[in-house]
Amino acid sequence: MILQIDNIKNKNDSELLSLFCSSGNSFYLGHLYNRYMHLVYGVCLKYLQNSDDAQDAVMQIFEFLLEKIEKYEIATFRTWIYSVARNHCLQKLRKKNKEILMDFSVDFMDFSDISHLFYEHDSEKQVTALKKCMEKLPETQRRCIEMFFFYEKSYADIADETKYHLKSVKSYIQNGKRNLKICVENRLKNE
């Protein structure tokens, strides 16, 4: 076993991921996850602001990986696991209907612009323009936008349900938000 552990330490993230996917042996995934557990815990603690909740989330994320990691194409495990942890925490906070406190650093800018599609103070013109613009979006963007904003699903959940790649889901949502913003602004300007 010592020889196996020493050999594992020399493997990079992609090799460990490949070993797990080909063998199904959770030893490989566990070793890979241990490399980034401190990062996952830090993200969870930042969002959940409670060490017990953050520890629970770290374990829940590992369970998620065991069940679903084979469905994703992962270019860089570190950035991918960071996104999974962040989305997991955001989903937990949404379920609790808590206010989500965020610092708007570069890491979180993908939630900028249209963070909520409907606001209570929106005028009827804005709501009408938004509905019309939603109809004009490509199907992939519209579907992902609806799932993310209306059904409050995480990127990972959307990818799982639609069978789109995780990166594609993120891209569809970002491009859809940008297209909606431009369309709504143009419609309101021309009315």
MOUR-V311451 format. One record per run of one state. SS is the DSSP state (@ for helix, = for strand, . for the rest). FROM is the first residue (numbers start at 1). TO is the last residue. Records with the same first field share a line. If there is no record, write none. Layout:
BEGIN
SS: FROM-TO + FROM-TO
END
This chain:
BEGIN
.: 1-1 + 10-12 + 24-25 + 49-50 + 72-76 + 96-105 + 112-123 + 137-138 + 151-154 + 163-165 + 191-191
@: 2-9 + 13-23 + 26-48 + 51-71 + 77-95 + 106-111 + 124-136 + 139-150 + 155-162 + 166-190
END
